[in-house]
Amino acid sequence: MILKKHPWLFLLSILILTTSFKVDNSIVTADNKYSAERLPTMVESLQHGEYYTIQITSIGCFHGKRQIITVLNKEGILTASLNNKRKILSPSDVNELIHFELQLREIPLGGCTTVDTYSLSNAYENFTISDGTCNWQGYKTLLAIF
């Protein structure tokens, strides 16, 4: 056994393991955990005349669907459009978009047969992640805005 022959190697590996993990400051709000030092979300970063898109692609054994939501800041008024629907966003709607993106950026790996892929893009950033957990389904809260 390595512990009996080389105890220093065992202690060194414990030291490396315990120092390689960083304890981060986080904010816990209503069952959600976000980094305290997080960057602004895309909706929080929108300047006058700018927009960003959220493309949602859901593929499973018996379905395939794609939807695109566009969020626009025109003279300080935020609007969102999906298909032929357009809506002026309330502060509550903006909070949903913020909450959605923060959760999206922390999605764990999954193993489900249905995979939802989210692509958020603006003039400065493209962010794509796939959710295969079959638990989150964050797009439902976005679609509920409309």
C-alpha positions as CSV (number, residue, x, y, z in Angstrom):
1,M,0.0,0.0,0.0
2,I,1.3,3.4,-1.0
3,L,0.3,5.0,2.4
4,K,2.7,2.7,4.3
5,K,5.6,2.9,1.9
6,H,5.3,6.6,1.0
7,P,3.3,8.6,3.6
8,W,4.7,11.9,2.3
9,L,3.2,11.2,-1.1
10,F,-0.2,10.7,0.4
11,L,0.1,13.9,2.4
12,L,1.3,15.8,-0.6
13,S,-1.7,14.6,-2.7
14,I,-4.1,15.6,0.1
15,L,-2.4,19.1,0.3
16,I,-2.8,19.5,-3.5
17,L,-6.4,18.4,-3.5
18,T,-7.4,20.7,-0.7
19,T,-5.6,23.8,-2.0
20,S,-6.8,23.4,-5.6
21,F,-10.4,24.1,-4.7
22,K,-11.4,27.7,-4.4
23,V,-14.1,28.8,-2.0
24,D,-16.1,31.5,-3.7
25,N,-18.3,34.1,-2.4
26,S,-21.8,33.6,-3.5
27,I,-25.2,35.1,-3.2
28,V,-28.1,32.8,-2.4
29,T,-31.5,34.1,-3.4
30,A,-34.7,32.0,-3.4
31,D,-33.1,28.6,-4.0
32,N,-30.6,30.0,-6.5
33,K,-26.9,30.4,-6.1
34,Y,-24.9,32.9,-8.1
35,S,-21.4,34.2,-7.9
36,A,-21.1,37.4,-5.9
37,E,-18.6,38.7,-8.4
38,R,-20.6,37.9,-11.5
39,L,-20.5,39.9,-14.7
40,P,-23.6,41.8,-15.9
41,T,-26.0,39.7,-18.0
42,M,-26.8,40.6,-21.6
43,V,-30.0,42.3,-20.7
44,E,-28.2,44.4,-18.0
45,S,-25.5,45.4,-20.6
46,L,-27.9,46.6,-23.3
47,Q,-27.2,50.1,-24.4
48,H,-29.6,52.3,-26.5
49,G,-30.1,50.8,-29.9
50,E,-28.5,47.5,-29.1
51,Y,-30.2,44.1,-29.0
52,Y,-29.4,40.5,-28.3
53,T,-31.0,37.2,-29.2
54,I,-31.8,34.0,-27.3
55,Q,-32.0,31.0,-29.7
56,I,-33.6,27.9,-28.1
57,T,-33.3,24.6,-29.9
58,S,-34.9,21.6,-28.3
59,I,-34.2,18.1,-29.8
60,G,-35.5,14.8,-28.4
61,C,-36.5,11.4,-29.6
62,F,-39.8,12.6,-31.0
63,H,-39.5,16.3,-31.5
64,G,-37.3,19.1,-32.8
65,K,-38.1,22.8,-32.3
66,R,-36.3,26.1,-32.6
67,Q,-37.4,29.5,-31.3
68,I,-35.6,32.9,-31.3
69,I,-36.3,35.7,-28.8
70,T,-34.9,39.1,-29.6
71,V,-34.5,41.7,-26.8
72,L,-34.1,45.3,-27.9
73,N,-33.3,48.5,-26.1
74,K,-34.8,51.4,-28.0
75,E,-34.4,54.8,-26.2
76,G,-34.4,53.1,-22.8
77,I,-37.5,51.0,-23.4
78,L,-36.8,47.2,-23.5
79,T,-38.9,45.1,-25.8
80,A,-38.8,41.4,-26.6
81,S,-40.2,39.7,-29.6
82,L,-41.0,36.0,-30.3
83,N,-42.5,35.0,-33.6
84,N,-45.1,37.7,-34.4
85,K,-45.5,38.8,-30.7
86,R,-43.7,41.9,-29.4
87,K,-43.9,43.0,-25.8
88,I,-42.6,45.9,-23.7
89,L,-40.7,44.3,-20.8
90,S,-41.8,45.1,-17.3
91,P,-39.2,45.1,-14.5
92,S,-40.4,41.7,-13.5
93,D,-39.8,40.4,-17.1
94,V,-36.3,41.9,-17.0
95,N,-35.7,40.1,-13.7
96,E,-36.8,36.8,-15.4
97,L,-34.3,37.4,-18.2
98,I,-31.5,38.0,-15.7
99,H,-32.5,35.0,-13.6
100,F,-32.6,32.9,-16.8
101,E,-29.2,33.8,-17.9
102,L,-27.6,33.4,-14.5
103,Q,-29.1,29.9,-14.2
104,L,-28.1,29.1,-17.7
105,R,-24.5,29.9,-17.2
106,E,-24.3,27.4,-14.3
107,I,-26.1,24.4,-15.8
108,P,-24.6,21.1,-14.9
109,L,-24.0,18.2,-17.4
110,G,-26.9,15.9,-18.0
111,G,-27.8,12.6,-19.4
112,C,-31.3,13.0,-20.8
113,T,-32.4,12.1,-24.4
114,T,-33.9,15.6,-24.8
115,V,-31.3,18.3,-25.2
116,D,-32.1,21.9,-25.1
117,T,-29.4,24.2,-26.6
118,Y,-29.4,27.9,-25.8
119,S,-27.4,30.4,-27.8
120,L,-27.3,34.0,-26.5
121,S,-25.6,36.5,-28.8
122,N,-25.1,40.2,-29.1
123,A,-22.5,42.3,-30.9
124,Y,-19.8,41.5,-28.3
125,E,-20.4,37.9,-27.2
126,N,-21.8,34.6,-28.3
127,F,-22.6,32.1,-25.6
128,T,-23.9,28.6,-26.3
129,I,-24.7,25.8,-23.8
130,S,-26.7,22.6,-23.9
131,D,-29.0,21.4,-21.1
132,G,-29.4,17.6,-21.1
133,T,-30.6,17.4,-17.5
134,C,-34.3,17.1,-18.3
135,N,-34.8,19.1,-15.0
136,W,-34.3,22.7,-15.7
137,Q,-36.4,23.7,-18.8
138,G,-35.6,27.4,-18.4
139,Y,-37.2,28.3,-21.7
140,K,-40.6,27.8,-20.2
141,T,-40.2,30.9,-18.0
142,L,-39.1,32.9,-21.0
143,L,-42.0,31.8,-23.1
144,A,-44.4,32.7,-20.2
145,I,-43.3,36.3,-20.7
146,F,-45.3,36.4,-24.0
